[in-house]
Amino acid sequence: TALLYQISPSLNMEILILLAILSTMLGGWGGLNQTQMRKVLAYSSIAHMGWTVIIALINPNLTILSLMIYIMTTLTLFMTLNLSSTTKIKSISNLWNKSTPMTMIVFLTMLSLGGLPPLTGFMPKWLILQELIINNNPTMAIIMALSALLNLFFYMRIIYVSSLTMFPTSNNLKHHWFFSQTKTTNMIPTLTTISSMLLPLTPILIIMT
């Protein structure tokens, strides 16, 4: 992304459009059938790269803004999953018994990564689509908006599987001892606030970009 920002004046728009479509489609379709969170996040990063690429020539500052918001949101999710030692989608359903607030943070961050309004993750997608329309690329804006639905779908699928379906296990079986946490949690509340509640600051960020 730093390289794209530096060479943005000399980039070819047709190549950027092709790369953006391939990236968002590959990231969206690839993440649909995954069961491990690391693979889901890997495909999510591929899809988000398409959003940063498509706007690099039109508005390089918006590329940096999109990248920073994605880093903050992904960092929140990584830290929460690491704190709870969650690696698979099925493990998230067991997180309810261990820490309900932590589970809610995971779900909220996933929805923000999917670009669901009124969360922070909706902001860069909204601004990028607006820039594409202003620069007479409505068709590309529609394609990018539809590809964003793929990301939102597999995040919603994770939330549905983890919270609205019951696995064939009982709380009376195989109780695990929950020891006191030794990992730091100081940054998670701040990062959660940043990754979910910055949408009202959009006018200020528009002025800055």
C-alpha positions in Angstrom: 0.0 0.0 0.0 2.9 2.4 0.8 4.3 1.6 -2.7 0.9 2.2 -4.3 0.7 5.5 -2.5 4.1 6.7 -3.8 3.6 5.6 -7.4 -0.1 6.5 -7.6 0.3 9.3 -10.2 1.8 6.9 -12.7 -0.6 4.0 -12.3 -2.9 2.7 -15.0 -6.6 2.9 -14.1 -7.6 -0.1 -16.2 -5.0 -2.3 -14.5 -6.1 -1.1 -11.1 -9.8 -1.9 -11.9 -8.9 -5.4 -13.0 -6.8 -6.0 -9.9 -9.5 -4.7 -7.6 -12.2 -6.9 -9.1 -10.0 -10.0 -9.0 -9.0 -9.2 -5.4 -12.5 -8.6 -4.0 -14.0 -11.5 -5.8 -11.2 -13.9 -4.8 -11.3 -12.8 -1.2 -15.1 -13.0 -1.1 -15.5 -16.4 -2.6 -12.5 -17.9 -1.0 -13.7 -17.1 2.5 -17.1 -18.7 2.2 -16.2 -22.3 3.0 -13.5 -21.8 5.6 -13.7 -23.1 9.1 -10.5 -21.6 10.6 -10.5 -18.0 11.6 -6.9 -17.4 10.3 -8.0 -18.4 6.8 -11.1 -16.3 7.0 -9.0 -13.3 7.9 -6.5 -14.0 5.2 -9.2 -14.0 2.5 -10.7 -10.9 4.1 -7.4 -9.1 3.8 -7.3 -10.0 0.1 -10.7 -8.6 -0.4 -9.9 -5.4 1.5 -6.8 -4.9 -0.6 -9.0 -4.6 -3.7 -10.7 -1.6 -2.0 -7.4 0.1 -1.3 -6.2 -0.6 -4.9 -9.2 0.8 -6.7 -9.0 4.2 -5.1 -5.1 4.6 -5.2 -5.2 6.6 -8.4 -8.3 8.7 -7.7 -7.6 9.6 -4.1 -4.4 8.3 -2.5 -5.2 9.8 0.9 -8.4 7.7 1.0 -6.2 4.6 0.4 -4.2 5.4 3.5 -7.4 6.0 5.5 -8.9 2.7 4.4 -5.7 0.8 5.3 -5.5 2.4 8.7 -9.1 1.6 9.6 -8.6 -2.0 8.4 -5.5 -2.4 10.5 -7.2 -1.1 13.6 -10.2 -3.4 13.1 -8.2 -6.5 12.2 -5.9 -5.8 15.2 -8.9 -5.7 17.5 -10.1 -9.1 16.2 -6.7 -10.7 16.3 -6.1 -9.6 19.9 -9.5 -10.8 21.0 -9.1 -14.2 19.4 -5.6 -14.5 20.8 -6.8 -13.7 24.3 -9.5 -16.3 24.1 -7.3 -18.8 22.2 -9.9 -19.2 19.5 -8.8 -20.6 16.2 -11.9 -22.1 14.6 -15.4 -20.9 13.9 -16.8 -23.7 16.1 -14.8 -22.5 19.0 -16.5 -19.1 19.0 -19.7 -20.7 20.1 -18.0 -22.0 23.2 -16.7 -18.5 24.0 -20.2 -17.5 25.2 -19.6 -19.6 28.4 -16.1 -18.2 28.9 -16.7 -14.5 28.3 -19.9 -13.0 26.8 -18.4 -9.5 26.4 -15.4 -10.9 24.5 -17.8 -12.8 22.2 -19.8 -9.6 21.5 -16.5 -7.8 20.7 -15.7 -10.5 18.2 -19.1 -10.2 16.5 -19.1 -6.4 16.5 -15.6 -6.4 14.9 -16.6 -8.9 12.3 -19.6 -6.8 11.3 -17.3 -3.8 11.0 -14.9 -5.7 8.8 -17.9 -6.7 6.6 -18.7 -3.0 6.2 -22.1 -3.0 7.9 -23.4 0.5 8.8 -23.3 2.2 11.2 -20.0 0.7 12.2 -16.5 2.1 11.4 -15.8 -0.4 8.6 -18.7 1.1 6.5 -16.9 4.5 6.3 -14.0 3.7 3.9 -16.4 1.6 1.6 -18.9 4.5 1.6 -16.2 7.1 0.7 -14.6 4.9 -2.0 -18.0 4.3 -3.6 -18.7 8.0 -3.5 -15.4 8.8 -5.1 -16.0 6.3 -7.9 -19.4 7.8 -8.7 -18.0 11.3 -8.7 -15.3 10.3 -11.1 -17.9 8.7 -13.5 -17.3 5.1 -12.6 -20.8 4.1 -11.5 -20.5 0.6 -13.0 -17.3 -0.1 -11.0 -19.0 1.3 -7.9 -21.9 -1.2 -8.3 -19.5 -4.1 -8.8 -17.5 -3.2 -5.7 -20.6 -2.8 -3.6 -21.9 -6.2 -4.7 -18.5 -7.8 -4.0 -18.6 -6.3 -0.5 -21.8 -8.4 0.1 -19.7 -11.6 -0.2 -17.5 -10.5 2.7 -20.5 -9.4 4.8 -22.1 -12.8 4.0 -19.3 -15.0 5.4 -19.0 -12.8 8.5 -22.7 -13.1 9.0 -22.5 -16.9 8.5 -19.9 -17.1 11.3 -22.1 -15.1 13.6 -25.1 -17.3 12.7 -23.2 -20.5 13.3 -21.7 -19.3 16.5 -24.7 -17.7 18.2 -28.0 -18.9 16.6 -27.2 -22.6 16.2 -26.6 -25.2 19.0 -23.9 -27.7 18.7 -24.5 -31.2 20.0 -22.6 -30.6 23.2 -23.8 -29.9 26.7 -22.3 -27.5 29.3 -22.4 -30.5 31.8 -19.8 -32.4 29.7 -16.1 -31.8 29.6 -15.8 -28.7 31.8 -12.6 -26.9 31.3 -10.8 -25.0 34.0 -10.6 -21.3 33.2 -7.4 -19.9 34.7 -6.9 -16.2 35.2 -5.7 -14.4 32.1 -2.1 -13.4 32.0 -2.3 -11.7 28.6 -2.8 -7.9 28.5 -6.3 -6.6 27.6 -5.7 -2.9 28.1 -5.8 -2.0 24.4 -8.9 -4.1 23.4 -11.6 -1.6 24.7 -9.9 1.3 22.9 -9.4 -0.6 19.7 -13.0 -1.8 19.9 -14.3 1.8 20.2 -12.1 2.8 17.2 -13.2 -0.1 15.0 -16.9 0.3 15.6 -17.8 3.9 16.5 -15.9 6.3 14.2 -18.6 6.7 11.5 -19.9 10.0 13.0 -16.4 11.5 12.5 -16.7 10.9 8.7 -17.2 14.7 7.9 -13.9 15.5 9.7 -12.1 12.7 7.9 -13.4 13.9 4.6 -12.0 17.3 5.2 -8.6 15.8 6.1 -8.5 13.6 3.0 
